[in-house]
Amino acid sequence: MSILTTLTKDFHSIFNTTDIPRTFFAPGRMNLIGEHTDYNGGHVFPASLSFGTYALGAKRDDQKFRFYSMNFPDAEIIECDLTNLSFDEAAGWANYPKGMILYMKEAGKNILQGADILFYGNIPNGAGLSSSASIELATGVLLNALYELDVERIPMVKLGQKVENEYIGVNSGIMDQFAIGMGKKDNAILLNCQTLEYKYAPIELDDHVVVIINTNKQRTLAGSKYNERRSQCELAVSQLQQQLPISTLGELSAAQFEEHKHLITDPIIRKRANHAVYENLRTLEALEKLQQGDLDGFGQLMNESHLSLRDDYEVTGIELDTIVQAAWEQPGVIGARMTGAGFGGCAIAIVENEQEEEFKKTINQKYREVVGYEATFYTAAIGDGARELVEEC
């Protein structure tokens, strides 16, 4: 029995209905390089994954929304009404779809009836592969189709970011929602987070694979140092503005930064800015390396990215550092780095196919020795962005 057939049966059972739901999917994402550059007006290089969030929905005759997640089987159905879509801490994960509904309505879209919506995600919870943005975009494409709202994709992506920033209260950039909304099979996206200009870049790994390594240390952006890092970068910009007409660190060349970094008086703040500027430049160089077929050069940039995130941005920690350091020491590894916001979550490595199984075994052994529990490994496949699953039903 396929997963969609199973989820449809679950939908009928949980909501006690015979209505036939429509099925939607939004992937998770990994970022190949360009970390903590999105909210600094720089470039990122993400790709959407083959696993993500399924959302099955059917309209109701009243104004009630009912949400259920197969990932929390002991939890009850969470309900709200179109007349009250305000944030409710008790609603937990359901605040993400609620926020999308609210902001769709505030954008002038006609959502006049409620719906029953079943969610199922196979993104590891708390891994830093953007499960929250995946829920937002799965909800977005569902609402767009069920209510015939005709929302273009980039405005929908922006609404997802608005949910994260204003409704949930995480001051994140647009990368997660953009990668999930605009993803393309077998391609990464070079995205200018300031202008939203983007280009697709085919990922040709030849005899290599991308392995995602989950530290299994859960991380929550809202409760982490994430917002603090963003504030530190904003402070750096304000000090550089004494002599430079900039609004973000992503606008700076290396020469401009080196000439003016003395304006940033706090050495900690200067380190944060140093990462943001040079990580952005690494990301632009990474695209060139891939276009030239220089996978080794791309891997070196990944390694430099991790060192900067460890030493200048200080968002790695013992779990991620243990995995990445061990990866660097393994045969057949082109490059490795943390991916996502850090403070736990995942690392990625580009590994030769024939070394993959030995790589996983050795990394897990070293990780268990240092941290005390096991990591989890996924071989990444790059899939399409958020969509309705019509042909797959």
C-alpha positions as CSV (number, residue, x, y, z in Angstrom):
1,M,0.0,0.0,0.0
2,S,1.5,3.4,-1.0
3,I,2.0,6.1,1.6
4,L,-0.7,8.3,-0.1
5,T,-3.2,5.5,0.1
6,T,-2.4,4.9,3.8
7,L,-2.6,8.6,4.6
8,T,-6.0,8.9,2.8
9,K,-7.3,6.1,4.9
10,D,-5.9,7.8,8.0
11,F,-7.6,11.0,6.9
12,H,-11.0,9.3,6.7
13,S,-10.6,7.6,10.0
14,I,-9.2,10.5,12.0
15,F,-11.7,13.1,10.7
16,N,-14.6,10.7,10.5
17,T,-15.5,11.7,7.0
18,T,-15.9,10.2,3.5
19,D,-14.7,13.3,1.7
20,I,-11.9,12.7,-0.7
21,P,-8.9,14.8,0.3
22,R,-6.4,16.4,-2.1
23,T,-2.8,15.6,-1.4
24,F,0.1,18.1,-1.4
25,F,3.8,17.8,-0.6
26,A,6.5,20.3,0.4
27,P,10.1,19.1,0.7
28,G,12.7,19.8,3.4
29,R,15.9,21.5,2.3
30,M,19.6,21.3,2.8
31,N,22.0,24.2,2.2
32,L,25.1,23.2,0.4
33,I,27.0,26.4,1.3
34,G,26.1,29.9,2.4
35,E,25.1,29.7,6.1
36,H,23.7,32.7,8.1
37,T,24.0,34.8,4.9
38,D,20.3,34.9,4.0
39,Y,19.3,37.5,6.6
40,N,22.6,39.3,5.9
41,G,21.5,40.1,2.3
42,G,24.0,37.6,0.8
43,H,23.7,34.5,-1.3
44,V,22.8,31.0,-0.4
45,F,23.0,27.7,-2.3
46,P,20.2,25.4,-1.1
47,A,18.5,22.3,-2.6
48,S,15.1,20.8,-1.9
49,L,15.1,17.2,-0.7
50,S,13.1,14.2,-1.6
51,F,11.6,13.9,1.9
52,G,9.3,16.5,3.5
53,T,5.7,17.2,4.6
54,Y,2.5,15.7,3.2
55,A,-0.7,17.6,3.7
56,L,-4.1,16.1,2.9
57,G,-7.0,18.5,2.9
58,A,-10.7,18.8,2.2
59,K,-12.9,21.9,2.6
60,R,-15.7,21.9,5.2
61,D,-19.1,23.5,5.1
62,D,-18.5,25.6,8.2
63,Q,-15.6,28.0,9.3
64,K,-13.8,25.5,11.4
65,F,-10.2,24.3,10.7
66,R,-9.2,20.9,12.1
67,F,-5.5,19.9,12.1
68,Y,-4.0,16.6,12.9
69,S,-0.4,15.4,12.6
70,M,0.6,11.7,12.1
71,N,3.9,12.6,13.8
72,F,2.1,13.2,17.1
73,P,-0.2,10.2,17.2
74,D,-1.0,10.7,20.9
75,A,-2.1,14.2,20.4
76,E,-5.7,15.2,19.7
77,I,-7.1,17.1,16.7
78,I,-6.3,20.8,17.0
79,E,-9.2,23.1,16.1
80,C,-9.5,26.8,15.4
81,D,-12.1,29.0,13.7
82,L,-11.7,31.4,10.7
83,T,-12.8,34.2,13.1
84,N,-9.8,33.6,15.4
85,L,-6.5,32.7,13.9
86,S,-4.3,34.3,16.5
87,F,-1.2,32.6,17.8
88,D,-1.9,30.1,20.5
89,E,1.0,28.5,22.4
90,A,-1.1,25.5,23.2
91,A,-1.6,24.8,19.5
92,G,2.2,24.0,19.2
93,W,3.1,22.9,15.6
94,A,-0.4,23.9,14.3
95,N,0.6,27.5,14.6
96,Y,2.5,27.2,11.3
97,P,-0.6,26.3,9.2
98,K,-2.7,28.8,11.2
99,G,-0.3,31.5,10.4
100,M,-0.4,30.7,6.7
101,I,-4.2,30.9,6.7
102,L,-4.2,34.2,8.6
103,Y,-1.7,35.9,6.3
104,M,-3.4,34.5,3.1
105,K,-6.6,36.1,4.4
106,E,-4.8,39.4,5.3
107,A,-3.4,39.4,1.7
108,G,-7.0,39.7,0.5
109,K,-7.5,36.0,-0.4
110,N,-11.0,34.6,-0.1
111,I,-10.9,31.8,2.4
112,L,-14.6,31.6,3.5
113,Q,-14.8,28.0,4.7
114,G,-12.7,25.8,7.0
115,A,-11.0,22.6,6.2
116,D,-9.8,19.3,7.7
117,I,-6.0,19.0,7.1
118,L,-3.9,16.0,7.9
119,F,-0.1,16.4,8.1
120,Y,2.6,13.8,7.9
121,G,6.3,14.7,7.8
122,N,9.3,12.4,7.3
123,I,11.9,15.2,8.0
124,P,13.7,14.4,11.3
125,N,12.2,16.7,13.9
126,G,14.6,19.4,15.1
127,A,17.3,18.4,12.6
128,G,17.6,21.8,10.9
129,L,16.3,20.6,7.5
130,S,13.4,23.1,7.7
131,S,10.5,21.1,8.9
132,S,8.7,24.3,9.9
133,A,9.1,26.0,6.4
134,S,8.0,22.7,4.9
135,I,4.8,22.8,6.9
136,E,4.2,26.4,5.8
137,L,4.6,25.8,2.1
138,A,2.6,22.5,2.2
139,T,-0.2,24.6,3.8
140,G,0.3,27.3,1.2
141,V,0.0,25.1,-1.9
142,L,-3.0,23.3,-0.2
143,L,-4.8,26.6,0.5
144,N,-4.0,27.9,-3.0
145,A,-5.5,24.8,-4.7
146,L,-8.5,24.1,-2.4
147,Y,-9.7,27.7,-2.4
148,E,-8.5,28.6,-6.0
149,L,-6.6,31.6,-4.6
150,D,-4.2,32.1,-7.5
151,V,-1.2,33.1,-5.4
152,E,2.0,33.2,-7.3
153,R,4.9,31.1,-5.9
154,I,7.3,33.9,-4.8
155,P,4.5,35.8,-2.9
156,M,3.6,32.5,-1.2
157,V,7.3,32.0,-0.2
158,K,7.3,35.5,1.3
159,L,4.1,34.7,3.3
160,G,5.8,31.6,4.7
161,Q,8.7,33.8,5.8
162,K,6.3,36.3,7.4
163,V,4.7,33.4,9.4
164,E,8.2,32.5,10.7
165,N,9.2,36.1,11.5
166,E,6.0,37.8,12.7
167,Y,3.6,35.0,13.8
168,I,6.1,32.5,15.3
169,G,8.7,35.1,16.2
170,V,11.9,33.6,14.6
171,N,13.9,36.3,12.9
172,S,15.0,34.1,10.0
173,G,15.8,34.9,6.4
174,I,13.9,33.7,3.3
175,M,16.2,30.8,2.2
176,D,14.2,28.0,3.7
177,Q,10.8,28.9,2.2
178,F,12.4,29.9,-1.1
179,A,14.3,26.6,-1.5
180,I,11.2,24.6,-0.6
181,G,8.8,26.6,-2.8
182,M,11.1,26.9,-5.8
183,G,13.1,23.7,-5.7
184,K,13.9,21.7,-8.8
185,K,14.9,18.1,-9.1
186,D,18.7,17.5,-9.4
187,N,19.4,21.2,-9.1
188,A,20.5,23.6,-6.3
189,I,19.5,27.2,-6.3
190,L,21.9,30.2,-6.1
191,L,19.7,32.8,-4.5
192,N,20.5,36.4,-3.8
193,C,18.5,36.9,-0.6
194,Q,18.5,40.7,-1.0
195,T,17.0,40.9,-4.5
196,L,15.5,37.4,-4.8
197,E,17.3,36.9,-8.1
198,Y,18.1,33.2,-8.5
199,K,19.5,30.7,-10.9
200,Y,19.3,26.9,-11.0
201,A,22.6,25.0,-10.9
202,P,22.6,21.3,-11.9
203,I,24.3,19.1,-9.3
204,E,26.5,16.6,-11.1
205,L,28.1,14.5,-8.4
206,D,29.3,11.8,-10.8
207,D,30.5,9.0,-8.5
208,H,29.8,10.8,-5.3
209,V,26.7,11.2,-3.0
210,V,25.7,13.8,-0.5
211,V,25.3,12.3,2.9
212,I,23.3,14.1,5.6
213,I,24.3,13.3,9.2
214,N,21.8,14.1,11.9
215,T,23.5,14.8,15.3
216,N,20.2,13.9,16.9
217,K,20.6,16.9,19.2
218,Q,17.4,18.7,18.7
219,R,17.5,22.5,18.3
220,T,14.9,25.1,18.4
221,L,15.6,28.4,16.6
222,A,13.3,30.5,18.7
223,G,15.0,29.4,21.9
224,S,18.6,29.5,20.5
225,K,21.2,32.2,19.9
226,Y,19.8,32.7,16.4
227,N,18.2,36.0,17.0
228,E,21.3,37.2,18.9
229,R,23.5,36.5,15.9
230,R,21.2,38.5,13.7
231,S,21.2,41.4,16.0
232,Q,25.0,41.3,16.2
233,C,25.2,41.5,12.4
234,E,22.8,44.4,12.4
235,L,25.1,46.2,14.8
236,A,28.0,45.6,12.6
237,V,26.1,47.1,9.7
238,S,25.2,50.2,11.7
239,Q,28.9,50.8,12.6
240,L,30.1,50.3,9.0
241,Q,27.5,52.8,7.9
242,Q,29.6,55.5,9.4
243,Q,31.6,55.4,6.2
244,L,29.8,53.0,3.8
245,P,26.4,53.4,2.1
246,I,25.3,49.8,2.8
247,S,22.2,48.2,4.3
248,T,23.5,44.6,4.6
249,L,26.8,42.8,5.1
250,G,26.1,40.9,1.9
251,E,26.8,44.0,-0.2
252,L,30.5,44.1,0.8
253,S,33.5,42.9,-1.2
254,A,36.5,41.5,0.7
255,A,38.5,44.7,0.0
256,Q,35.7,47.0,1.3
257,F,35.3,44.9,4.5
258,E,39.1,44.8,5.2
259,E,39.4,48.5,4.7
260,H,36.6,49.4,7.1
261,K,36.3,46.6,9.6
262,H,38.1,48.7,12.2
263,L,34.8,50.6,12.5
264,I,33.4,47.6,14.3
265,T,34.7,48.1,17.7
266,D,33.7,44.9,19.5
267,P,36.0,42.0,18.4
268,I,33.1,39.5,18.8
269,I,30.9,41.6,16.5
270,R,33.7,41.9,14.0
271,K,34.1,38.1,14.0
272,R,30.4,37.7,13.2
273,A,30.7,40.2,10.3
274,N,33.8,38.5,9.0
275,H,31.8,35.2,8.7
276,A,28.9,36.9,6.9
277,V,31.1,38.7,4.4
278,Y,33.4,35.8,3.5
279,E,30.7,33.1,3.6
280,N,28.8,35.1,1.0
281,L,31.9,35.3,-1.2
282,R,32.5,31.5,-0.8
283,T,29.0,30.9,-2.0
284,L,29.5,32.8,-5.2
285,E,32.8,31.0,-5.7
286,A,31.1,27.6,-5.1
287,L,28.8,28.1,-8.0
288,E,31.8,28.7,-10.3
289,K,33.5,25.6,-9.0
290,L,30.5,23.4,-9.8
291,Q,30.0,25.0,-13.2
292,Q,33.7,24.2,-13.9
293,G,33.2,20.6,-12.7
294,D,35.7,21.3,-9.9
295,L,34.1,19.1,-7.2
296,D,37.3,19.2,-5.1
297,G,37.4,23.0,-5.1
298,F,33.7,23.0,-4.0
299,G,34.6,20.6,-1.2
300,Q,37.4,22.8,0.0
301,L,34.9,25.8,0.2
302,M,32.6,23.6,2.3
303,N,35.4,22.9,4.7
304,E,36.3,26.6,5.0
305,S,32.6,27.4,5.6
306,H,32.5,25.0,8.6
307,L,35.7,26.5,10.1
308,S,34.2,30.0,9.8
309,L,30.9,28.9,11.4
310,R,32.9,27.2,14.2
311,D,35.4,30.0,14.9
312,D,33.8,33.3,13.8
313,Y,30.1,32.6,14.1
314,E,30.3,30.1,16.9
315,V,27.2,28.1,16.0
316,T,28.6,24.5,15.7
317,G,29.1,22.8,19.1
318,I,30.7,19.5,20.0
319,E,28.2,17.4,18.1
320,L,28.6,19.0,14.7
321,D,32.4,19.5,15.2
322,T,32.9,15.9,16.1
323,I,31.1,14.7,12.9
324,V,32.7,17.2,10.6
325,Q,36.2,16.6,12.0
326,A,35.8,12.9,11.6
327,A,34.5,13.3,8.1
328,W,37.5,15.3,7.1
329,E,39.7,12.4,8.1
330,Q,37.9,9.7,6.1
331,P,39.0,8.5,2.6
332,G,36.8,9.5,-0.2
333,V,35.4,12.7,1.4
334,I,35.5,15.7,-0.8
335,G,34.2,18.1,1.8
336,A,32.0,18.4,4.9
337,R,30.3,21.1,7.0
338,M,27.4,21.8,9.2
339,T,24.2,22.8,7.4
340,G,21.3,24.9,8.8
341,A,21.4,27.3,11.7
342,G,23.6,25.1,13.8
343,F,23.4,24.5,17.6
344,G,22.8,20.9,16.8
345,G,20.9,19.7,13.7
346,C,22.8,18.2,10.7
347,A,26.0,18.1,8.8
348,I,26.5,17.2,5.2
349,A,29.4,15.5,3.4
350,I,30.2,14.7,-0.2
351,V,31.5,11.2,-0.3
352,E,32.6,8.7,-2.9
353,N,30.0,6.1,-3.6
354,E,32.2,3.2,-2.9
355,Q,33.2,4.7,0.5
356,E,29.7,5.6,1.7
357,E,29.0,2.6,3.9
358,E,32.4,2.6,5.5
359,F,32.1,6.4,6.0
360,K,28.8,6.0,7.9
361,K,30.1,3.2,10.1
362,T,33.3,5.0,11.0
363,I,31.7,8.4,11.7
364,N,29.0,6.8,13.8
365,Q,31.6,5.0,15.9
366,K,33.6,8.1,16.5
367,Y,30.5,10.2,17.3
368,R,29.2,7.6,19.8
369,E,32.6,7.6,21.5
370,V,32.6,11.3,22.0
371,V,29.0,12.3,22.4
372,G,27.5,9.1,23.9
373,Y,24.8,8.3,21.4
374,E,24.4,7.6,17.7
375,A,24.0,9.8,14.7
376,T,21.5,9.1,11.9
377,F,22.5,9.1,8.2
378,Y,20.5,9.9,5.1
379,T,21.7,9.8,1.5
380,A,20.2,12.9,0.0
381,A,18.2,13.0,-3.2
382,I,17.4,16.4,-4.6
383,G,13.7,16.7,-5.5
384,D,11.1,19.2,-6.8
385,G,9.6,22.0,-4.7
386,A,6.1,22.2,-3.1
387,R,3.3,20.8,-5.2
388,E,0.1,18.9,-5.4
389,L,0.6,15.1,-5.8
390,V,-1.9,14.5,-8.6
391,E,-0.2,12.0,-10.8
392,E,1.3,10.1,-7.8
393,C,-2.1,9.4,-6.2
